[in-house]
Amino acid sequence: MRRKSSVKEGPLYKGYRIYTARLLSEHWLSKIVSLGTKKGMSKDSLTAEVTGIPGEYGSEAEAIQAAKGYIDEAEAHRQD
């Protein structure tokens, strides 16, 4: 029996919605969606609003934490 991968809506964090998805390999991915005004695209952007967080994670909690860290790092670079 083959399991489907599905995207789960996660928490809001600093103007972004975090989404996670469990891969068939049992690893987790995360993406963030900007809820505010459009910002410039980064090297990880899928569209102007959606950014894929690099890496695969062992749990959903790790994927969410990675997304929060990515947002924090991007925010720090914008303030520089």
C-alpha positions as CSV (number, residue, x, y, z in Angstrom):
1,M,0.0,0.0,0.0
2,R,1.4,3.4,-1.0
3,R,1.0,6.3,1.3
4,K,0.2,9.8,-0.1
5,S,2.2,12.7,0.9
6,S,0.0,15.7,2.0
7,V,0.8,19.2,3.0
8,K,-0.2,20.3,6.5
9,E,-1.0,23.9,7.4
10,G,1.1,24.9,10.4
11,P,1.6,27.8,12.7
12,L,1.8,31.5,11.8
13,Y,5.2,33.0,12.6
14,K,6.3,36.7,12.0
15,G,3.9,37.2,9.0
16,Y,4.4,33.8,7.4
17,R,2.3,30.6,7.4
18,I,4.5,27.5,7.8
19,Y,3.5,24.4,5.9
20,T,4.9,20.9,6.3
21,A,4.8,17.7,4.2
22,R,5.9,14.2,5.1
23,L,7.7,12.5,2.3
24,L,7.3,8.8,1.4
25,S,10.8,8.4,2.7
26,E,9.4,9.4,6.2
27,H,11.3,12.7,6.2
28,W,9.7,16.1,6.5
29,L,9.9,19.3,4.3
30,S,8.7,22.8,5.1
31,K,7.7,25.8,3.1
32,I,6.7,29.3,4.2
33,V,4.1,31.6,2.6
34,S,4.4,35.3,3.1
35,L,1.1,36.7,4.4
36,G,2.0,40.4,3.9
37,T,3.3,42.4,1.1
38,K,5.4,40.8,-1.6
39,K,9.1,40.7,-0.9
40,G,12.0,40.0,-3.3
41,M,12.6,36.4,-4.2
42,S,15.5,34.5,-2.6
43,K,17.5,31.6,-4.0
44,D,15.0,29.3,-2.2
45,S,11.8,31.0,-3.5
46,L,9.3,29.0,-5.5
47,T,7.2,32.1,-6.2
48,A,7.3,35.6,-4.8
49,E,5.1,34.4,-1.9
50,V,6.3,30.8,-1.3
51,T,9.7,29.7,-0.2
52,G,10.9,26.2,0.2
53,I,13.1,25.7,3.2
54,P,16.3,23.8,2.3
55,G,16.7,20.3,3.7
56,E,14.8,17.3,4.9
57,Y,14.0,16.8,8.6
58,G,13.4,13.8,10.9
59,S,10.2,15.1,12.4
60,E,7.5,17.7,11.7
61,A,8.7,19.7,14.7
62,E,12.2,19.9,13.3
63,A,10.8,21.0,9.9
64,I,8.8,23.8,11.7
65,Q,11.9,24.8,13.7
66,A,14.0,25.0,10.5
67,A,11.3,27.2,8.9
68,K,11.3,29.6,11.9
69,G,15.1,29.7,11.8
70,Y,15.1,30.5,8.1
71,I,12.6,33.4,8.7
72,D,14.7,34.7,11.6
73,E,17.8,34.6,9.5
74,A,16.1,36.4,6.5
75,E,14.8,39.0,8.9
76,A,18.2,39.7,10.3
77,H,19.7,40.1,6.8
78,R,17.0,42.6,5.9
79,Q,17.9,44.7,9.0
80,D,21.6,44.8,8.1
